[in-house]
Amino acid sequence: MTTVNTDNWQAFRIHNRRCTVCRHAERDNIDMMLLGEERNADDQQMSYEEILSFAAASGPTISNSSLSRHYVNHVKPSWRQMLETQQQMDAIAKATGRSLTMPSVLTNIIISKGVRYLDELTEDKIAELDPHKFLRILNEAARNAMHLERAEALLTKQQIDDVDAKLTDKLSKKGLDTDTIATIRQELYGLAPREG
């Protein structure tokens, strides 16, 4: 039986900037409550009402339908992807006696997020997309992810800001618009949205 490490959850999460739950300051806790990883005082999985009360006490109010849509469209697919990846890693380890390295897993995650980004594009945005440029960017992102993983160093806030500035500058020089850069920063690299 495959056991899932919820510490890896961040790498698999789907984020949609139009979703009120995805934008909520307590999204991490809300997701864990939806998954049953955080429980109520009776050690029971939290009900939607309990989760909505928690969200309202710590940020903007979320509707029951928004929470349900978030669970169906973002939490469940992310959880399923994380579980499938873990099962693949376990199967490869069992068949070969070797485990996948984290850079390999991270590269697969970046590629799957890139494909997910393509799936969410509207018709007019698809027409503007240069597929060769997009694939080069994904390849570069995967290569950079492997280099970052190999470093195995905790980055300070200043180091993260420096990497963010270099990434944004490099993508701007490649002629990408600000919305695409923002999506790449958030979805592929996990960087927080820029303020202002």
N, C-alpha and C positions, 0 to 999 in steps of 0.2 A: 504494500500500500504506500502511495506517495504522501509524504508529509510536506506541507507548504510552510515556508518561512515567511511570515507576514512582514518581516523587515525589508523584503524585496518589493513590497507593494508599490512604493513610489515609482519604480522603474516601469511599471505596467499600467499605471493609471491613465485613463482617458480624461482629457480636459476639454471642455467646450466653453468658450468665453461667454456664450449666451445663456448658459445654465446658471441659475441662481445658487445652486448648491456648490457647483464647481468654483464659483467666485467667493463663496462664504469663507470667512476667516477661520472657521472651525471645520473646514471640509475634511481634514484628516480624521478628526474624532467622529464626525458624522459617518464617514465611510466605515470606520471600524465598528460603529454601532450597528449600521446596516448589515455588516458581515457577521455580527454576533461576537466580535472580538472584545468589545467593551459591553459590559452587562449592567443591569440595574442593581439596586440594593439587594434584591431577592435572588441574585445570580441567574436571572432569566434574560433572554434576548430582549432588547428594548423594543417597545412598540413604536409605531410611527408617531403617535401622540407624544411619547416621551422624548423622542428624537427632535420633534418639532418644538417642544418646550425648551429643550436644551439649546437649540439653534436660536430661538427668539431671545433667550437670556444672554446670549453671547454675540449677537450680531443681528443682521436683518432677518425679518420674519420670512419663513419659507412656507409655501402652501403644500398641502398634502399631495396634490397632483405633481408639483415640481419635485418633491422628494421621491415619489414613485417613478417619474420619468428618469430622474438621475440614477436610481437604482437599476432600472431596466436597461437604459441606454449607455451608462458609463461604468457603474460598479460591477454588474454581472459580467459584461464582456471583458473587462480588465481582469477580474478574478479568474475567469475561464482561460484567458491567455496566460496568466501567470501559472495556473495549474497545469495547462498543457505544456508550457515550457519546462516546468519542473519534472513532469512525467517524461518528456523527451530526454532531459538531462539524466534522469534515473535510468531510462532504458539504454542510453548510450553507455553509461557507466557500467551497467550490468553486462551488456554485450561485449564491451571492449576491455573492461577492467580499468578504464580511465574516465575521469570526470572532465566535463567541459570546463574550460577556464572562464573566469568572469569576463575577460575581454570578448570572448566568443559569444557569450550570452548577451552582453551589452550591445554588441554589433547586431545581433538578431533583433533585439528590442528596437534599436534605432531604425532598422530597415522596416520592421512591422509598423512603427509609428509613421514612417514616411508613406507607406502604402495607405495607412488609415487617413493621413492628411489628404492624399489624392482622392480617396473615396468621398471625403466631405466637401471637395471643391464643387462650386457651382459651374454651370455650363459656360458662362462668360469667362470665368477664371481659368477653366481648363483650356479654352482657346488661346489664352495669353501665355500659358505655361510652355516653356521650352523643356521637353523631356530629357534631353541630353544634359542640360545645365542642372536640372533637378537631381538626376542620378549622380552627377559629379559631386554635387553638394552632399547628397546622402553618403556617398563613398568617403568623402572627406570627413564628414561627421563621424562615421564609423571608425575611420583611422584615428581621428583625434580622441574618440572615446577609448580606444585601446591604449593610446599613449597616456591618457589620464589615468587609466586603471593601473598601468604598469608603474606609475609614479608611486601609488599607494601612500600618498601623503595627504594629511588633512590640510585643506586650503583655508587660509585666513580670508576674511571679508575683503581685504585689499587685493589679495591674489585673485579672488573670484571676480572682482570688479575689473582687474587688469585683463583677465581672459575674456570677459564679456566685452570690454572695449575693443580688443583686437578682433574678436569674432564679428562684432557689429560692423567694424570698419572694413574688414575683409569682404563681408557679404554685400555691403554698400558698394564697394568698388566693383563687384561682379554685376552690378546693375539691378539688384533686387529691390523691390519696393518695400516701404516700411512695414506694411502688413505681413508680407511674406517673411521678412526678417524677424518680426515679433513672434510669428508662429514657429519659426525654426528655433529661436531662442528658448521659447517655452516648451514646445512639444518634443524637440529633439535633444536639447541640452538641459532642460529643467530649470532654466533661469527665470527668476521672478520678473513679472512685467515691470517695465520702466515707469517711474513716476514722472508726472508732468508731461 
